[in-house]
Amino acid sequence: MMRAALLPTALLAVVAPAAAANPVQTVAVEAAPEFNRQPEFSPRAARPGEPLLQDLAVMATDVQITGANPELIQIARRTIATEPGQATSASQLNADLAALKQTQLFQDVQVNAIANEQGWNVQYALQPVTIQRVQLNNAQVLSEAMAASLFTSQMGQTVQPSSINQGIANINQWYQDQGYVLAKVQDVRTQRDGSLNVIVAEGVVGSVRTQFIDKEGNITEGRTREDFVLDQLNLRPGDVFQVATAQQDLRELYRLGLFQQARIGLQDRGDNTVDVIYELHEVSARGVNVGGGYSRDSGVFGSVSYNDRNVGGIGQNLALNVQVGTRDTQFNTEFSRAYRASTPNQLGYSFSAFRNRGISGSFDNEVRLEGGDRPHEGRFGGGVAVSGAIDDWDTSVGVNFRRVSIRDGEGALAPVDEFGNALSTSESGIDDLLTLRAQVRNDQRNNPLNPTAGSVASLSTEQSIPVGSGNILMNRLNASYSTYQAMQIFGGPRPEVLALNVQGGTTIGDLPPHQVFLLGGDNAVRGFAPGEVGAGRSFIQASAEYRVPLFNSPVTGVAFADFASDLGSTPHRIGAEGEAERTKIGTGFGYGAGLRLDSPLGILRADFGITNTGDSRLQFGIGHRF
């Protein structure tokens, strides 16, 4: 079989995109590079040389081309040098035959010159190639079967360049639909044996690396280790670049909580491969605060806190807070590493220890001790937990111990309030809680700190073991679901967000008074004080927020509405008259507006809430409400 020659350059342009691709610029992953303009047939073609001088020049009185469709006849007419009314020769006709065969569009070509009184009537008989199969070159993700289906109008038919061009467009569109935005047909060549040789450039990844940038976009040094970042990614050298994979990688990077911004840049290597660069702007992961003051519990005190969310450059967390006073020493510390699906053989872990005392957050402002003090709550203990994953659910199990003591402002134990209502399970005012806790969580948010899309669901159970003071046997259940939807009602440069949350919980068995579900406050129904709505065994709660970024500033405006109910589970309490009475409204609704400031310390929150009882309150917090 004769070795197939290449199509002439001019003819290549009619059946394939330009072979030399434009260099790939560094772009955000959302921006797909454009393909070269779809080729069209050109009337120009390479011509053989002039007739040799020793040949007898004869007038071509007529030139006829038969055996092919009109499209191929036009290509043939532009390929040959013989024209009606012009001189030709035997050498010229042989050169025409060679040129027509060189196009690879024809399996056989014959020429006849019939003499007449004025010269020659020249006849070209064409036998076009019939396309029988597709052969792919440089393809990884496109199969030959799929390519053949995309060239369906050409398969089994004589070659027709318009059908080939349509097949090229079909393949390019297939690549786009599958998210292979760098892939395209680079060249198409017909072969005289009936093969259609399709050469593609699919955008193979040459290398993957990281690059840290500051808020102005300038290259800077980063704390996070590159090998740690690369371990979180699915995209690897040798893979074909795909948008879905890149977007999943960005979600994983945001889930680390280490980056304020993550984007992908692409650089052309000039050999049909690209370098993928993950450009990362790190959050401020470390912070130190020093303070001091006076409190009734600690006396004159000094405090120091240290936080680092990226210990060792591998996303380990260390939080340490120590307060030393003339009357008391308090501390709270935790060291942890989250489980990550990218390294499934490495479990996450956390260790914590704490000792603190202050006005109890488990009782509302109406609960008073004999003498008028508010109950103070001391907590001492610690815990350890490990985490992993089951399918798409992050899981954790752990054991915790905490000793809870209820005291007055002078440190004396206070097991009951001024009316004799119990404030602890034990009569001593000290309760020991040894618990086993399990949680499953499915987090699909695009950014855990400031999400604009996705959802997060969690379910937890905490079972106490009846040992120690109080002999408490209980099971505490919690469930929560939040969803986030990007919106564009006001049409700003950044997406607005509709955020919804619903949650509920209940306690089975013993219910220590300091373990009730408090409803109301900045983390529940805004506009109410903590515990003003309810303080019971069970609850349901729902919230909605619409978050609107304000111009190009770090400030976001929020409109919100909250609802909660204790489902009638708040116990009656003995009041001043000595009779049990209901002290909570049980169901509450609040609405209002607020601001969020994205600061180096995190998201700072201020909300002004109005309740269904007509009260209002300005409340502050850190982080989004949910």
KAQUI-V512707 format. One line per field, one symbol per residue. psi: psi as a letter, one per 30 degrees, with the letter a starting at -180 (. if undefined). Layout:
BEGIN
psi->???
END
This chain:
BEGIN
psi->kkkklkkleeeeffgllkejlkkkljllffjkkkllkkllkkfklkklllkkefkjkkkjfkjkklglleeeeeeeefelfkkkglkaleeeeeeeeeeeeffgfkekkkkkjjkaefbkjkkkjkjlkkkflkkkkgkefkleeeeeffgeffkglkkjeeeeeeeeeeeeeeeeefgiffklkekkkkkfggkjjjkljfhkkelkllkklaffgkklklekkeeeeeffkfklkflkkkeeeeeeeeeeeeffgfkekklkkkkkfghglkkkkjkkjkljfkkkkkalakleefbklklkkkkjghkggggkkkkkkkkklfflkllkkkklkkkkffiffjkllkklkljlkakkgfklffkllkffkkkkkkkkaalklllbkjbgkklkklkkkkkkkklafffkkiflafggkkflelffgkkkjjlkkkkkkjjgkfjfeikflalkklklkjklkilakfhkjlkkkkkkkkkkkklhefhlflklkjkkkkllllkkbkjkfggljkklafgcjkfllkgeeliaflllkkkkkjkjkjbglgkkkkklkkklkghgfklkkkaffgkklkflfeklkllalakkjjlffajkkkkjkklfffllkkkllklle.
END
